Amino acid sequence: MGGASASGGVRCVEYVAVEMSDAESTKTVNLTKGQDYTQCVIWGYQALAVDWTQSPVGNEHCAGGYIIDNSGTAAVKFTRGTHVDARSWYAMVVEFAPGVKIQSGVFNSQAGVTNLDTTIDAVDLAKTFVLPAVGYAGTDSEGNDQNFLCYLTSTTNVRCQRQGGIDDGNIKGTVCVIEDTNGDYFYVQSVTESIPAALQDNDFTITSIDPAASNLFYTVTTDQQNGAESLHSSIGKIHDATTVRFTRAGIVLGYILTASYFVVTWKDGTAVQRGSYNVTSAATAELISNDYSLGTPVSETASVAHFTQVNNLALSANEGNADGHIESTGTIDFGLSLI
C-alpha cells in the first residue's frame, strides 16, 4: 500500500515521466511507492515537447495510458499509434483508499463510431464520477478529431461519445469510474448540457456546494469538425456555490457545444485551491514553463494538480499542449508547448 489514507480518500500521488524513442510505440514504467494497482488511476497526463519541428501533427503527441500489474508491481503503460518522432509524457498517478472503488478499462473507438458503451458494475450516481483520458491513433490533426464526451448513461453503463470528426481515424484511451462506496469522501452532481453557439459565457445551475471543497471534471465536444481549436473549445469552472460556468475560447460565434460534467464535493475536509493562469508565447517553436504559486502549501505526495487548458487562437491540435504538476509545496508548474 502507498500509505495511510489522506483527504479525499487519496493514499498517495506519484508523478511519472514516460519517454519513448522514435522507434517505440509502447512503454511501461513501474511505480515506486508500493501502490495497489487496483486502487490506482492516471489522473491526468500530457505530452512534453521533444522536437515539435518534426511532423508536428496531432497523432504524434497523443498516447493512451493505463495502469497495469507488471509482475507484482503497479506500473503505467503507454501506447501510441502512427508515429515517427520521439515523445515524452508526464503522468500523475493517484492511489485511492480501499473504500473508493475503481473500475477502469481501455476503449478503442473506430473511425465512424459515434457511441462506445461499456457495461460496469452498478454504481451510486450520487457517489460516482468518471475520469477519462484519450490518445489519438489516427493520421489527421483536425481539432475535433480527438474530442469526445464521457458520461454515465445509467448506473451500469459509461459512454464515450464522439460527435464531429468521427471519420478521421481511431481514438484510444482509458476511462476510470471512481465511486465512494461508503460515502465517506465525496458526493457528486453530474449533468450533460448543450452550450449555445451565440454565448461566450454559459451558466448552469447546480445544487448549492462549498466551492472551496469542490472540483469540476468535464469533457466538451461539438458535432462540427474544424482545425481551429477555439471554435470547439470551452473551459469550465465552478463560478460560485450554485453555478458552473463554461467560457468559450476567444471566438463567441463558434459551434454549438455539448458538455458533460461532474461536480465533486469532498466531505472529509479536503481543501481545493483554484485559479487561472494565462501563458503567451512568440510564434516560434519552444517549450516554456511558468509557476503558479499556491495560497497554502500542500503535500506533494498527497495532493493532486488538476488542470484544464484552452486556446483562444486558431491553433491546430498540438499547438498548445500543457502539463500541470506540483513541483514543490508552494507552486504548480504549467508547461506549455507551442509551435
Solvent accessible surface area in square Angstrom, and as a share of the most:
residue,aa,sasa,rsa
1,M,131,0.58
2,G,22,0.21
3,G,32,0.31
4,A,91,0.71
5,S,55,0.36
6,A,35,0.27
7,S,51,0.33
8,G,2,0.02
9,G,0,0.00
10,V,10,0.06
11,R,46,0.17
12,C,6,0.04
13,V,2,0.01
14,E,17,0.08
15,Y,47,0.18
16,V,8,0.05
17,A,57,0.44
18,V,1,0.00
19,E,107,0.48
20,M,6,0.03
21,S,51,0.33
22,D,83,0.43
23,A,91,0.70
24,E,56,0.25
25,S,50,0.32
26,T,64,0.37
27,K,65,0.28
28,T,52,0.30
29,V,40,0.23
30,N,71,0.37
31,L,7,0.04
32,T,109,0.64
33,K,73,0.31
34,G,53,0.51
35,Q,15,0.06
36,D,43,0.22
37,Y,90,0.34
38,T,70,0.41
39,Q,22,0.10
40,C,4,0.02
41,V,0,0.00
42,I,9,0.05
43,W,18,0.06
44,G,26,0.25
45,Y,35,0.13
46,Q,37,0.17
47,A,2,0.01
48,L,45,0.23
49,A,21,0.16
50,V,75,0.43
51,D,48,0.25
52,W,10,0.03
53,T,99,0.57
54,Q,95,0.42
55,S,58,0.38
56,P,41,0.26
57,V,57,0.33
58,G,0,0.00
59,N,5,0.02
60,E,4,0.02
61,H,5,0.02
62,C,16,0.10
63,A,2,0.01
64,G,7,0.06
65,G,0,0.00
66,Y,54,0.21
67,I,33,0.17
68,I,41,0.21
69,D,70,0.36
70,N,53,0.27
71,S,117,0.75
72,G,70,0.67
73,T,54,0.31
74,A,6,0.05
75,A,0,0.00
76,V,1,0.00
77,K,59,0.25
78,F,0,0.00
79,T,42,0.25
80,R,20,0.07
81,G,25,0.24
82,T,73,0.42
83,H,41,0.18
84,V,89,0.51
85,D,9,0.05
86,A,32,0.25
87,R,1,0.00
88,S,19,0.13
89,W,2,0.01
90,Y,52,0.20
91,A,1,0.00
92,M,10,0.04
93,V,1,0.01
94,V,0,0.00
95,E,1,0.00
96,F,0,0.00
97,A,4,0.03
98,P,82,0.52
99,G,16,0.15
100,V,0,0.00
101,K,75,0.32
102,I,25,0.13
103,Q,29,0.13
104,S,78,0.50
105,G,32,0.30
106,V,90,0.52
107,F,8,0.03
108,N,59,0.30
109,S,3,0.02
110,Q,84,0.37
111,A,50,0.39
112,G,39,0.38
113,V,51,0.29
114,T,57,0.33
115,N,63,0.32
116,L,48,0.24
117,D,71,0.37
118,T,59,0.35
119,T,113,0.66
120,I,20,0.10
121,D,82,0.42
122,A,72,0.56
123,V,11,0.06
124,D,61,0.31
125,L,72,0.36
126,A,55,0.43
127,K,58,0.25
128,T,0,0.00
129,F,0,0.00
130,V,2,0.01
131,L,13,0.06
132,P,36,0.23
133,A,17,0.13
134,V,41,0.24
135,G,3,0.03
136,Y,3,0.01
137,A,21,0.16
138,G,4,0.04
139,T,105,0.61
140,D,49,0.25
141,S,29,0.19
142,E,61,0.27
143,G,6,0.06
144,N,0,0.00
145,D,0,0.00
146,Q,25,0.11
147,N,36,0.18
148,F,14,0.06
149,L,1,0.00
150,C,3,0.02
151,Y,33,0.13
152,L,28,0.14
153,T,60,0.35
154,S,46,0.30
155,T,60,0.35
156,T,55,0.32
157,N,24,0.13
158,V,3,0.01
159,R,58,0.21
160,C,8,0.05
161,Q,29,0.13
162,R,2,0.01
163,Q,46,0.21
164,G,5,0.05
165,G,8,0.08
166,I,40,0.20
167,D,108,0.56
168,D,40,0.21
169,G,21,0.20
170,N,39,0.20
171,I,1,0.00
172,K,81,0.34
173,G,1,0.01
174,T,8,0.05
175,V,9,0.05
176,C,10,0.06
177,V,2,0.01
178,I,0,0.00
179,E,16,0.07
180,D,0,0.00
181,T,59,0.35
182,N,100,0.51
183,G,14,0.13
184,D,78,0.41
185,Y,36,0.14
186,F,1,0.00
187,Y,86,0.33
188,V,10,0.06
189,Q,34,0.15
190,S,57,0.37
191,V,52,0.30
192,T,63,0.37
193,E,58,0.26
194,S,67,0.43
195,I,1,0.00
196,P,57,0.36
197,A,29,0.23
198,A,67,0.52
199,L,82,0.41
200,Q,69,0.31
201,D,67,0.35
202,N,13,0.07
203,D,71,0.37
204,F,21,0.09
205,T,119,0.69
206,I,11,0.06
207,T,100,0.58
208,S,72,0.47
209,I,14,0.07
210,D,77,0.40
211,P,41,0.26
212,A,59,0.46
213,A,15,0.12
214,S,0,0.00
215,N,30,0.15
216,L,15,0.07
217,F,5,0.02
218,Y,42,0.16
219,T,20,0.12
220,V,18,0.11
221,T,0,0.00
222,T,0,0.00
223,D,94,0.48
224,Q,81,0.36
225,Q,72,0.32
226,N,52,0.27
227,G,21,0.20
228,A,15,0.12
229,E,23,0.10
230,S,0,0.00
231,L,32,0.16
232,H,5,0.02
233,S,20,0.13
234,S,9,0.06
235,I,33,0.17
236,G,7,0.07
237,K,94,0.40
238,I,13,0.07
239,H,93,0.42
240,D,60,0.31
241,A,34,0.26
242,T,57,0.33
243,T,21,0.12
244,V,0,0.00
245,R,66,0.24
246,F,0,0.00
247,T,40,0.23
248,R,5,0.02
249,A,4,0.03
250,G,44,0.43
251,I,64,0.33
252,V,57,0.33
253,L,134,0.67
254,G,14,0.13
255,Y,47,0.18
256,I,105,0.53
257,L,0,0.00
258,T,28,0.16
259,A,0,0.00
260,S,3,0.02
261,Y,1,0.00
262,F,5,0.02
263,V,1,0.01
264,V,0,0.00
265,T,9,0.05
266,W,20,0.07
267,K,106,0.45
268,D,57,0.29
269,G,70,0.68
270,T,23,0.13
271,A,87,0.67
272,V,24,0.14
273,Q,71,0.32
274,R,105,0.38
275,G,54,0.52
276,S,77,0.50
277,Y,90,0.34
278,N,142,0.73
279,V,36,0.21
280,T,121,0.70
281,S,40,0.26
282,A,69,0.53
283,A,102,0.79
284,T,82,0.48
285,A,53,0.41
286,E,56,0.25
287,L,99,0.49
288,I,34,0.17
289,S,78,0.50
290,N,42,0.22
291,D,74,0.39
292,Y,57,0.22
293,S,82,0.53
294,L,26,0.13
295,G,76,0.73
296,T,83,0.48
297,P,98,0.62
298,V,40,0.23
299,S,57,0.37
300,E,68,0.30
301,T,70,0.41
302,A,31,0.24
303,S,23,0.15
304,V,45,0.26
305,A,4,0.03
306,H,66,0.29
307,F,57,0.24
308,T,55,0.32
309,Q,70,0.31
310,V,49,0.28
311,N,21,0.11
312,N,100,0.51
313,L,114,0.57
314,A,79,0.61
315,L,29,0.14
316,S,37,0.24
317,A,13,0.10
318,N,2,0.01
319,E,30,0.14
320,G,3,0.03
321,N,13,0.06
322,A,7,0.06
323,D,8,0.04
324,G,8,0.08
325,H,26,0.12
326,I,10,0.05
327,E,92,0.41
328,S,46,0.30
329,T,67,0.39
330,G,24,0.23
331,T,30,0.17
332,I,28,0.14
333,D,10,0.05
334,F,40,0.17
335,G,5,0.05
336,L,20,0.10
337,S,2,0.01
338,L,27,0.14
339,I,59,0.30
